[in-house]
Amino acid sequence: MRIDVVSIFPDYLAPLELSLIGKARQDGLLELNVHDLRDFTTDRHRTVDDTPYGGGAGMVMKPEPWAQSLAAVAADRPAEAAKPVLIVPSPAGERFTQATAHELAEEDRLVFACGRYEGIDERVMEWAAGHFTVRPVSLGDYVLNGGEVAVLAMVEAIGRLLPGVVGNPESLVEESHSDGLLEYPVYTKPSNWRDREVPAVLLSGNHGKIAQWRRHEQYRRTAERRPDLLEAFDAAKLPRADRTAFADLGYDVVDGYLVRRADAGGDSG
Ligand code: 6GU
């Protein structure tokens, strides 16, 4: 996969030279190019922003440097190649999830346009649709100062899904969100640490019991921390012991979906 990032703070992306993603780049599994938006300005001050039409606080990113930089990045490909995906990090985008990461990991080329200030002139997104598949995406319901930190998160989430990047591909199977649930808690040696015991079942050597305990811990955690995830959970084929586990957490299975019992205590779990 090839990734291009356009930003006014290219140094912000330096951490992508470290750890798993840095190794993937060295191993040729991922090509990553960072471009300075100011290199595509033409005035002496290398201006990238201006005041908003209609008034209001803050500054808006000027369209022309974006068009110049994105056109240069888009043109740098074989004539027969498909349009790259242009990801525009923004709190006003669609939500970036593990499913988005999987989708984007299938692409040959991704381009990230890091906005700052109040955002990029909207006409850039219309123009860019001629050269890219444009996707405004948000990490969650909070506001960052710019897209750079969001790009660090997204490139890591996507990059670790590329073949060969994570040494043991099994670690991708049993992790939070891979099955729509949060991950179970994990423990390592010593078995007694500061008077706290590791749950006995994990020392039992009974792999069936361990798998069931872990699954039930996933249910318990998800019900407590992220009950919203249980609304989409497919409960149709749950074994009896798992239905009982959910019943204990205050959930019944109705038409294959989990439904919070009206008389269940607490605010969520
Ligand atoms: Cl992707 N970008 C920015 N600037 N702020 C955000 C975000 C993205 N996701 C949440 N807040």
Boltz pocket constraint, residues with backbone or C-beta under 6 A from the ligand:
constraints:
  - pocket:
      binder: B
      contacts: [[A, 88], [A, 89], [A, 90], [A, 91], [A, 115], [A, 137], [A, 138], [A, 139], [A, 140], [A, 141], [A, 142], [A, 143], [A, 144], [A, 145], [A, 146], [A, 147], [A, 150]]
      max_distance: 6.0
